[in-house]
Amino acid sequence: MNYLIREANKNDYNSISSLVKEVHDLHVAARPIDYKNCENPLSEEEYYEMLGNNRYKIFVVAVNNSIIGYTTLKIYEIKNHPILHDKIRMHMEDLCVTKDFRRMGIGKALYQKTLEYCKEKNIDKLELNVWGFNKEAISFYKSLGMKEKFIKFESNQ
């Protein structure tokens, strides 16, 4: 299958918004105590702010001019912290490939594009968070060689 990975632009909002909704609905179903059901979890204003902020980068995957996946990245910098070493890290805020195009190597290609972008920016650490319920995503990231960094617990009183 032929696909193109490119930087997102203003014209991609509706497509990315639909994919964000797909991810959000997964979270609402699994964690209704945390996530509210809403029609539009990514506002146009928030999207345009990310596009204009050099700490963010959004890549999309297009097949025949239709966006079927995306990743949102954010650069974090720690400087002069009293207990932590100075570092710059990339955080993968989201990665989504729509259901019909999963298990075709597209997510892996987005991940590789992310690693290339990190290298271009001289960032040697990529981090992300995954909910414990999302076994498919956990398996995916482990298959890419990512390692578990920490585990977060909760107790509902």
C-alpha positions in Angstrom: 0.0 0.0 0.0 1.2 3.5 -0.8 1.0 6.1 1.9 2.6 9.4 2.6 3.8 10.6 6.0 4.0 14.4 6.2 3.6 17.3 8.6 0.1 18.3 9.4 -1.4 21.6 8.2 -4.4 23.7 8.9 -6.5 21.8 6.2 -6.0 18.5 8.2 -8.1 19.6 11.2 -11.3 17.7 10.4 -9.5 14.5 9.6 -7.3 14.6 12.7 -10.3 15.7 14.8 -12.1 12.5 13.7 -9.1 10.4 14.7 -8.8 12.1 18.1 -12.5 11.3 18.7 -11.8 7.7 17.9 -9.0 7.6 20.6 -11.1 9.6 23.0 -14.1 7.2 22.6 -11.8 4.3 23.5 -10.8 6.1 26.7 -14.3 7.0 27.6 -15.4 3.4 27.3 -12.6 2.1 29.4 -12.2 5.0 31.9 -15.6 6.8 32.3 -14.5 7.9 35.7 -11.8 10.0 34.1 -13.1 10.9 30.6 -16.3 12.7 29.7 -18.1 11.8 26.5 -18.0 14.7 24.1 -18.5 15.3 20.5 -15.2 17.2 19.8 -12.3 16.5 22.1 -9.9 18.6 20.0 -11.1 22.2 19.3 -9.9 24.0 16.2 -8.3 26.6 18.4 -6.3 24.0 20.3 -5.2 22.4 17.0 -4.1 25.7 15.4 -2.2 26.6 18.6 -0.3 23.3 18.4 0.5 24.0 14.7 1.9 27.4 15.6 3.9 26.2 18.6 7.4 25.1 17.9 7.3 22.7 20.8 4.7 20.6 19.0 4.9 18.6 15.8 2.1 16.7 14.2 2.7 14.1 11.5 -0.1 12.6 9.5 -0.3 9.5 7.3 -2.3 9.9 4.0 -3.6 7.3 1.6 -5.0 8.8 -1.6 -5.3 12.2 0.1 -7.3 10.7 3.1 -5.7 10.9 6.5 -5.7 7.5 8.2 -3.3 8.2 11.1 -1.4 10.8 13.0 1.0 11.4 15.8 1.3 14.4 18.0 4.7 15.1 19.6 5.7 17.7 22.2 9.2 18.7 23.3 9.8 19.1 27.0 13.0 20.6 28.5 14.3 20.3 32.0 16.9 22.9 32.9 18.5 23.9 36.2 16.2 21.6 38.2 17.4 21.0 41.8 17.2 17.2 41.6 17.0 16.3 37.9 19.7 16.4 35.2 19.2 18.9 32.4 17.5 17.1 29.5 15.3 17.5 26.5 12.8 14.8 25.7 10.2 14.1 23.2 6.8 13.1 24.4 4.4 11.3 22.1 1.1 12.7 23.1 -0.9 10.6 20.7 -0.5 8.0 18.0 -3.5 6.7 16.1 -4.1 4.7 13.0 -7.7 4.2 12.1 -9.0 0.6 12.6 -9.2 -0.4 8.9 -5.5 0.4 8.4 -4.0 -1.2 11.5 -1.5 -4.1 11.4 -0.1 -2.9 8.1 3.1 -1.3 9.4 1.7 2.3 9.3 2.0 2.8 13.1 5.5 1.5 12.9 6.3 3.9 10.1 4.9 6.8 12.2 7.1 5.7 15.1 10.1 5.6 12.8 9.3 9.1 11.5 9.1 10.2 15.1 12.6 8.7 15.8 14.0 10.5 12.7 12.5 13.8 14.0 14.0 13.2 17.4 17.4 12.7 15.8 17.0 15.8 13.7 16.3 17.8 16.9 19.1 16.1 18.8 16.7 14.5 21.3 17.8 11.1 22.5 14.7 10.2 24.6 11.2 9.5 23.4 8.6 8.9 26.0 4.8 8.2 26.0 2.1 7.1 28.3 -0.3 4.2 27.8 -3.3 3.3 29.9 -3.1 -0.2 31.4 -6.4 -1.2 29.7 -4.9 -0.6 26.3 -3.2 -4.0 25.9 -3.0 -3.6 22.1 -1.0 -0.4 22.4 1.2 -1.8 25.1 2.1 -4.8 22.9 2.7 -2.5 19.9 5.2 -0.3 21.8 7.0 -3.2 23.3 7.3 -4.7 19.8 9.1 -1.5 18.8 11.6 -2.1 21.6 10.2 0.5 24.0 10.7 -0.3 27.7 8.4 0.3 30.6 9.5 3.2 32.7 7.1 3.4 35.6 3.8 2.1 36.8 1.1 4.4 38.3 -1.4 3.1 40.8 -4.7 4.4 42.0 -7.2 3.7 44.7 -10.8 4.8 44.3 -12.3 5.6 47.7 
